[in-house]
Amino acid sequence: MEPNHATPSPALPTADEGNMCEMDVFDAAVDGATLLISLCGLVGNGAVLWLLGCRIRRNPITVYVLNLAVADFTFLLFTLSSALLYLLDNYFCSALPSLVKHLRALLLLSLFAHNMGMYLLAAISVERCMSILCPLWYRCHRPQHLSAAVCALLWALSISVIATVTSLCLSHQQEQCRLALIAMYILNFLIFAPSMVISNVILLIKVLCGSRQRQPRRLYIAIFLTVLFFLLFGVPLSVWNFMQHFSDALGQHQVVVLLACINSSVNPFIYLLVGGGRRHCSLASLQVAFQRVFEETGVTVINT
């Protein structure tokens, strides 16, 4: 998303980039894969929301995981909607200004959910790191509703950031839009992303080398994999959007959107695999896998 009105929103190509009625095989394949992965991700994250909301009692970590599933579900929903509109615009040659406006709104909303996922992963990583570095404080002095309070603050922060960016950039206030974008990228790349990476490195070293206490290894493996997939598949979307300010030759946006969809879809499968429920892919096996991943942090299943 560039701050002037002649350029598109994040990951949104302009209407004059060639013939809008033509799309090559590669673009069609990537868009098709994005739609398919988004649908699978919506089902997987929907199952996580149902299990954590109705079947599994919450603890400090599952509160974060529940909110992360909400963020991933929201990102996939908005991305799926924008991909469908984009395909309609290309294949049916509509190119209507109102359609482009709707695309920009959906992509801004997906950026909001994408940022929220980063904030939550950073919060999860920092909290687990604190549980290792300061175990006495974590067990005896940690506020009971800290996870819920942190999630509420992060949602408020993410909404405030994207509301500011949207209001300034869509109203064509170029200088203010640029400053808002710079502030957002500083928040993402210099605060949340480094804290997430540093916390996981410390956690990994402490668990593998420095701690003799019994640790919830399934939980840490799930966190490591979730963060790793975010760094490999989620960060490229933010980097691509950021680099648009410096280069007009970055290529099509579909690939980075596809990678971001993979990142938002993979977490339920990570929980399933780490929990040992890969042999039977069902809600029951996912529930058992969740219990195994979180059992060492006090999660119990509600009897029905």
Rosetta blueprint (number, residue, H / E / L):
1 M L
2 E L
3 P L
4 N L
5 H L
6 A L
7 T L
8 P L
9 S L
10 P L
11 A L
12 L L
13 P L
14 T L
15 A L
16 D L
17 E L
18 G L
19 N L
20 M L
21 C L
22 E L
23 M L
24 D L
25 V H
26 F H
27 D H
28 A H
29 A H
30 V H
31 D H
32 G H
33 A H
34 T H
35 L H
36 L H
37 I H
38 S H
39 L H
40 C H
41 G H
42 L H
43 V H
44 G H
45 N H
46 G H
47 A H
48 V H
49 L H
50 W H
51 L H
52 L H
53 G H
54 C H
55 R H
56 I E
57 R L
58 R L
59 N L
60 P H
61 I H
62 T H
63 V H
64 Y H
65 V H
66 L H
67 N H
68 L H
69 A H
70 V H
71 A H
72 D H
73 F H
74 T H
75 F H
76 L H
77 L H
78 F H
79 T H
80 L H
81 S H
82 S H
83 A H
84 L H
85 L H
86 Y H
87 L H
88 L H
89 D H
90 N H
91 Y H
92 F L
93 C L
94 S L
95 A L
96 L L
97 P H
98 S H
99 L H
100 V H
101 K H
102 H H
103 L H
104 R H
105 A H
106 L H
107 L H
108 L H
109 L H
110 S H
111 L H
112 F H
113 A H
114 H H
115 N H
116 M H
117 G H
118 M H
119 Y H
120 L H
121 L H
122 A H
123 A H
124 I H
125 S H
126 V H
127 E H
128 R H
129 C H
130 M H
131 S H
132 I H
133 L H
134 C L
135 P H
136 L H
137 W H
138 Y H
139 R H
140 C H
141 H L
142 R L
143 P L
144 Q L
145 H L
146 L H
147 S H
148 A H
149 A H
150 V H
151 C H
152 A H
153 L H
154 L H
155 W H
156 A H
157 L H
158 S H
159 I H
160 S H
161 V H
162 I H
163 A H
164 T H
165 V H
166 T H
167 S H
168 L H
169 C H
170 L H
171 S L
172 H L
173 Q L
174 Q H
175 E H
176 Q H
177 C H
178 R H
179 L H
180 A H
181 L H
182 I H
183 A H
184 M H
185 Y H
186 I H
187 L H
188 N H
189 F H
190 L H
191 I H
192 F H
193 A H
194 P H
195 S H
196 M H
197 V H
198 I H
199 S H
200 N H
201 V H
202 I H
203 L H
204 L H
205 I H
206 K H
207 V H
208 L H
209 C H
210 G H
211 S L
212 R L
213 Q L
214 R L
215 Q L
216 P L
217 R H
218 R H
219 L H
220 Y H
221 I H
222 A H
223 I H
224 F H
225 L H
226 T H
227 V H
228 L H
229 F H
230 F H
231 L H
232 L H
233 F H
234 G H
235 V H
236 P H
237 L H
238 S H
239 V H
240 W H
241 N H
242 F H
243 M H
244 Q L
245 H L
246 F L
247 S L
248 D L
249 A L
250 L L
251 G L
252 Q L
253 H L
254 Q H
255 V H
256 V H
257 V H
258 L H
259 L H
260 A H
261 C H
262 I H
263 N H
264 S H
265 S H
266 V H
267 N H
268 P H
269 F H
270 I H
271 Y H
272 L H
273 L H
274 V H
275 G L
276 G L
277 G L
278 R L
279 R L
280 H L
281 C L
282 S L
283 L H
284 A H
285 S H
286 L H
287 Q H
288 V H
289 A H
290 F H
291 Q H
292 R H
293 V H
294 F H
295 E H
296 E H
297 T H
298 G L
299 V L
300 T L
301 V E
302 I L
303 N L
304 T L
